[in-house]
Amino acid sequence: VQLQACGGGLVQAGGSLRLSCAASGSIFSINAMGWYRQAPGKERELVAKITSGVITNYADSVKDRFSISRDNTKNTVYLQMNSLKPEDTAVYYCKFWVVRPPYNYWGQGTQVTVSS
């Protein structure tokens, strides 16, 4: 099973992008889905996470601009990014937390570049 992330690209500051991440096969017992990002020279950081109970949390830097959602029927997670800033430039990775058996799946990353 692999996670396929897509939707990245080049956008001007103030613009929007929508990322999606889908599992290529069947994954059961998914607890949470989320997005991380890693900018050059920086550590990977959690951007947004959504639990099976649809509880969401966001990094302070993206609150009120980004929105995470999930479609359990498609094993897909989305990240709607609005009002993008140059500092949002990074490679974005999706992640699924599975509880039975415990395992974490990572996507391959999609580049988001925001020009000023």
Contacts in CASP RR format, 6 or more apart in sequence:
PFRMAT RR
TARGET T0000
AUTHOR 0000-0000-0000
METHOD contacts of the structure
MODEL  1
VQLQACGGGLVQAGGSLRLSCAASGSIFSINAMGWYRQAPGKERELVAKI
TSGVITNYADSVKDRFSISRDNTKNTVYLQMNSLKPEDTAVYYCKFWVVR
PPYNYWGQGTQVTVSS
1 23 0 8 1.000
1 24 0 8 1.000
1 25 0 8 1.000
1 26 0 8 1.000
1 27 0 8 1.000
1 105 0 8 1.000
2 23 0 8 1.000
2 24 0 8 1.000
2 25 0 8 1.000
2 105 0 8 1.000
2 107 0 8 1.000
2 108 0 8 1.000
3 21 0 8 1.000
3 22 0 8 1.000
3 23 0 8 1.000
3 24 0 8 1.000
3 94 0 8 1.000
3 95 0 8 1.000
3 96 0 8 1.000
3 105 0 8 1.000
3 106 0 8 1.000
3 107 0 8 1.000
3 108 0 8 1.000
4 21 0 8 1.000
4 22 0 8 1.000
4 23 0 8 1.000
4 24 0 8 1.000
4 107 0 8 1.000
4 108 0 8 1.000
5 19 0 8 1.000
5 20 0 8 1.000
5 21 0 8 1.000
5 92 0 8 1.000
5 93 0 8 1.000
5 94 0 8 1.000
5 107 0 8 1.000
5 108 0 8 1.000
5 109 0 8 1.000
5 110 0 8 1.000
6 19 0 8 1.000
6 20 0 8 1.000
6 21 0 8 1.000
6 110 0 8 1.000
7 17 0 8 1.000
7 18 0 8 1.000
7 19 0 8 1.000
7 20 0 8 1.000
7 110 0 8 1.000
8 17 0 8 1.000
8 19 0 8 1.000
8 92 0 8 1.000
8 110 0 8 1.000
8 111 0 8 1.000
8 112 0 8 1.000
9 17 0 8 1.000
9 110 0 8 1.000
9 111 0 8 1.000
9 112 0 8 1.000
9 113 0 8 1.000
10 113 0 8 1.000
10 114 0 8 1.000
10 115 0 8 1.000
11 17 0 8 1.000
11 84 0 8 1.000
11 112 0 8 1.000
11 113 0 8 1.000
11 114 0 8 1.000
11 115 0 8 1.000
12 114 0 8 1.000
12 115 0 8 1.000
13 84 0 8 1.000
13 85 0 8 1.000
13 86 0 8 1.000
13 114 0 8 1.000
13 115 0 8 1.000
13 116 0 8 1.000
14 82 0 8 1.000
14 83 0 8 1.000
14 84 0 8 1.000
14 85 0 8 1.000
14 114 0 8 1.000
15 82 0 8 1.000
15 83 0 8 1.000
15 84 0 8 1.000
15 114 0 8 1.000
16 80 0 8 1.000
16 81 0 8 1.000
16 82 0 8 1.000
16 83 0 8 1.000
16 84 0 8 1.000
17 81 0 8 1.000
17 84 0 8 1.000
17 112 0 8 1.000
18 78 0 8 1.000
18 79 0 8 1.000
18 80 0 8 1.000
18 81 0 8 1.000
19 35 0 8 1.000
19 78 0 8 1.000
19 79 0 8 1.000
19 81 0 8 1.000
19 92 0 8 1.000
19 94 0 8 1.000
19 110 0 8 1.000
19 112 0 8 1.000
20 76 0 8 1.000
20 77 0 8 1.000
20 78 0 8 1.000
20 79 0 8 1.000
21 33 0 8 1.000
21 35 0 8 1.000
21 76 0 8 1.000
21 77 0 8 1.000
21 78 0 8 1.000
21 94 0 8 1.000
21 107 0 8 1.000
22 74 0 8 1.000
22 75 0 8 1.000
22 76 0 8 1.000
23 75 0 8 1.000
23 76 0 8 1.000
23 96 0 8 1.000
23 105 0 8 1.000
25 75 0 8 1.000
26 75 0 8 1.000
27 75 0 8 1.000
27 96 0 8 1.000
27 98 0 8 1.000
27 105 0 8 1.000
28 98 0 8 1.000
28 100 0 8 1.000
29 98 0 8 1.000
29 99 0 8 1.000
29 100 0 8 1.000
30 52 0 8 1.000
30 72 0 8 1.000
30 75 0 8 1.000
30 96 0 8 1.000
30 97 0 8 1.000
30 98 0 8 1.000
30 99 0 8 1.000
31 51 0 8 1.000
31 52 0 8 1.000
31 97 0 8 1.000
31 98 0 8 1.000
31 99 0 8 1.000
32 49 0 8 1.000
32 50 0 8 1.000
32 51 0 8 1.000
32 52 0 8 1.000
32 96 0 8 1.000
32 97 0 8 1.000
33 49 0 8 1.000
33 50 0 8 1.000
33 68 0 8 1.000
33 70 0 8 1.000
33 77 0 8 1.000
33 94 0 8 1.000
33 95 0 8 1.000
33 96 0 8 1.000
33 97 0 8 1.000
34 46 0 8 1.000
34 47 0 8 1.000
34 48 0 8 1.000
34 49 0 8 1.000
34 50 0 8 1.000
34 68 0 8 1.000
34 77 0 8 1.000
34 79 0 8 1.000
34 94 0 8 1.000
34 95 0 8 1.000
34 96 0 8 1.000
35 46 0 8 1.000
35 47 0 8 1.000
35 48 0 8 1.000
35 49 0 8 1.000
35 68 0 8 1.000
35 77 0 8 1.000
35 79 0 8 1.000
35 92 0 8 1.000
35 93 0 8 1.000
35 94 0 8 1.000
35 95 0 8 1.000
36 44 0 8 1.000
36 45 0 8 1.000
36 46 0 8 1.000
36 47 0 8 1.000
36 92 0 8 1.000
36 93 0 8 1.000
36 94 0 8 1.000
36 95 0 8 1.000
37 44 0 8 1.000
37 45 0 8 1.000
37 47 0 8 1.000
37 88 0 8 1.000
37 90 0 8 1.000
37 91 0 8 1.000
37 92 0 8 1.000
37 93 0 8 1.000
37 112 0 8 1.000
38 44 0 8 1.000
38 45 0 8 1.000
38 90 0 8 1.000
38 91 0 8 1.000
38 93 0 8 1.000
39 87 0 8 1.000
39 89 0 8 1.000
39 90 0 8 1.000
39 91 0 8 1.000
42 90 0 8 1.000
44 93 0 8 1.000
45 59 0 8 1.000
46 59 0 8 1.000
47 58 0 8 1.000
47 59 0 8 1.000
47 62 0 8 1.000
47 66 0 8 1.000
47 79 0 8 1.000
47 92 0 8 1.000
48 56 0 8 1.000
48 57 0 8 1.000
48 58 0 8 1.000
48 59 0 8 1.000
48 62 0 8 1.000
48 66 0 8 1.000
48 67 0 8 1.000
48 68 0 8 1.000
48 79 0 8 1.000
49 56 0 8 1.000
49 57 0 8 1.000
49 68 0 8 1.000
50 56 0 8 1.000
50 68 0 8 1.000
50 69 0 8 1.000
50 70 0 8 1.000
50 77 0 8 1.000
52 72 0 8 1.000
54 70 0 8 1.000
56 68 0 8 1.000
58 66 0 8 1.000
58 68 0 8 1.000
61 87 0 8 1.000
62 81 0 8 1.000
62 88 0 8 1.000
65 81 0 8 1.000
65 82 0 8 1.000
65 83 0 8 1.000
65 84 0 8 1.000
66 79 0 8 1.000
66 80 0 8 1.000
66 81 0 8 1.000
66 82 0 8 1.000
67 79 0 8 1.000
67 80 0 8 1.000
67 82 0 8 1.000
68 77 0 8 1.000
68 78 0 8 1.000
68 79 0 8 1.000
68 80 0 8 1.000
69 77 0 8 1.000
69 78 0 8 1.000
69 80 0 8 1.000
70 76 0 8 1.000
70 77 0 8 1.000
70 78 0 8 1.000
71 77 0 8 1.000
71 78 0 8 1.000
75 96 0 8 1.000
77 94 0 8 1.000
77 96 0 8 1.000
79 92 0 8 1.000
81 88 0 8 1.000
81 112 0 8 1.000
84 112 0 8 1.000
84 114 0 8 1.000
85 114 0 8 1.000
86 114 0 8 1.000
86 115 0 8 1.000
86 116 0 8 1.000
87 114 0 8 1.000
88 112 0 8 1.000
88 114 0 8 1.000
89 112 0 8 1.000
89 113 0 8 1.000
89 114 0 8 1.000
90 112 0 8 1.000
91 109 0 8 1.000
91 110 0 8 1.000
91 111 0 8 1.000
91 112 0 8 1.000
92 109 0 8 1.000
92 110 0 8 1.000
92 111 0 8 1.000
92 112 0 8 1.000
93 106 0 8 1.000
93 107 0 8 1.000
93 108 0 8 1.000
93 109 0 8 1.000
94 106 0 8 1.000
94 107 0 8 1.000
94 109 0 8 1.000
95 104 0 8 1.000
95 105 0 8 1.000
95 106 0 8 1.000
95 107 0 8 1.000
96 104 0 8 1.000
96 105 0 8 1.000
97 104 0 8 1.000
98 104 0 8 1.000
98 105 0 8 1.000
END
